[in-house]
Amino acid sequence: MNQLITIFKIPELRKKIFITLIFLAVYRIGYYVPLPMIDHAKMAEKMSQAQTGALGQVLGFVSLFSGGNLSQACIFALGIMPYISASIIIQLLASGVLPSLERLRKEGESGRKKLNEITRYLTVPICMVQSLIFVQTIMRPESASEGMGLAPQGYAEGWKIYWFGASAIITMTAGTVFLMWLGEQIDEYGIGNGISLIIMAGIVARLPDATSTLLMDSTTGKLKESLFTLGAASGDVSFEKLLVLLFLFVAVVVGVIAMTKAQRRIPTQSAKHVRGRRVYGGTRQFLPMKVNAAGVMPVIFASTLLILPWFLFSMIANVTDAGWAASLAQTFQNHRGWLYNILYVVMIYVFCYFWVAITFNPKEIADNLKDYGSFIPGYRPGKRTADYLERVLMRITFVGAAFLAVIAIIPNVISSELEIDPRVASFYGGTGLLIVISVALDLVQKVNSHLVMRNYPGLTDE
C-alpha cells in the first residue's frame, strides 16, 4: 500500500498516469459514439440474435483483439486492427523480403521511426478496405446477398446510400487513425504501450457484461437460483461449476504470469584485454531468451485462419446440401470437438515457430556477440554460436507453443464440458486473458523502472 502511495508522490510519474487515464477515457467515450445514417435499434436487435451464431463469434473475435466495437457500429468500430495488420505486414517485409525495409530495420532508431511512418501510411488503405466491406454489409438491403438492411428508410438506394456510405467509411477510417494517434500520445506522454493499453481497455470493459451473464438472471435481474444448488440443470451455473471456474481462473492467471516471465538465461563472457597495468573485460553475463518469445500472435493467426473453414464448408453445404459439409461447418462454428482443437494446436505450433523465426535471428545475435568481444563458453564465436542459439530457441519455442496451445483451448473445453456461455468462458483463458496479463506486467515493469530510478522500492519488492 505504501508503494502505491509512493507512485503518486512522484510528480512526473503521477502526471504520466493521469495523462494515460485521460486518453483511455477519451477512447471509451468514442466507443459509444455511433456512426451516422445507421438504424442502430435494428442493428442492436440483429446483433443480439447473432451473438451465439457464427457472425456474432466472428465479430466478437475481431472486436476482442482490435479494441473496437463492430456490434454497435461506432466511430471506433474497427479499433486498431488495421494498424496491427499494417505493423505485421511491415515486420514481415522487413525480415528479408524487401532489402530496403531490412536496411531500415538495421539502422537503429532512425530506421525504426521511418518504418513506423510507413506503417501509418499503410494503415489508411487497409482501414478503408475493411470499413468498405463492413459498411456494405450493414447498409445493403436484406434482399441482397449477405445484406443486413440497416440503412434508414429512404437511404438504402440511389445516390444517398453511396453518399452516406462514403461518409461512414471516412468516419471509421478517421476513428482508427485517431486511435493510432492516441496510442502514440500515450507512448510519448503517458506510461505503458499505448496500443496494448487500448486493446486491454477494450477487453477489460467486457468483463462486467460477462460476469452479469454468468451470475445474473436476465429476466429478474437477480442472482441465478442455480448458484445456490448442486447439480443444476443443463446449461445453468451451479455452485460446484462456479468453484471450478474460480479455480481455473486463478490457475490460468498464475500460469500465464509464470510463462510470460519465464526465460532461458544463456551465460556469456566478455574477452579480457589489458590496457596499461589494468585488465578489462572477462565479466560473466547472461543472454535472456524468453520461453514465450512469440507472445500472443500465433494464437491470433491460428484463430483467424480457422474462421476460413467455416466459410468454406458452409458454402459447400448450401450449394450441394452435403451432410458432411454441414457437420464440419457446425464444428468450426462452435469451436468444439477434437478435430477443431487438434487443428488449433497444430496451427499454433506452426505459427509460433514461424513468428520466432522471423523475429529472432541467431546469426545476427552471434555476430553482435562477436563484434562486442563476447562469447558463449564452450562455443566458438560465429557459426557454432549461431547453431547453438538456434537449437536452444527450437527447444524453448516448443515449450512456449505448448503453453499457448493449452491457454488457447481452455475456453473451448470450459464452454463444451461445463456448458458455459463462450463469452464468459473466454475470460478464463485464451488470448484475451493473455493480452491483459502481459500488458499489466509490462505496465508494472515500467512503473518499477520509474521508482527504482528515484531510489524508491519497486512494486514487486518486499
Secondary structure, DSSP 8 states (H G I E B T S, - for coil): -HHHHHHTTSHHHHHHHHHHHHHHHHHHHHTT-B-TT--HHHHHHHHHHHTTSHHHHHHHHHHHHHT--TTTTBTTTTTTHHHHHHHHHHHHIIIIISHHHHHHHTTTHHHHHHHHHHHHHHHHHHHHHHHHHHHHHHHS-TTSTT----S-TT-SSHHHHHHHHHHHHHHHHHHHHHHHHHHHHHHHHSSS-HHHHHHHHHHHHTHHHHHHHHHB-TTTSSB-GGGGSSS--TTS--HHHHHHHHHHHHHHHHHHHHHHH-EEEEEEEE--EEETTEEE---EEEEEEETTTTTTHHHHHHHHHTHHHHHHHHHHHHHH--HHHHHHHHHHHHT-SHHHHHHHHHHHHHHHHHHHHHH--HHHHHHHHHHTTEE-TTS-TTHHHHHHHHHHHHHHHHHHHHHHHHHHHHHHHHHHHS---HHHHGGGSHHHHHHHHHHHHHHHHHHHHHHHHTT---TT--
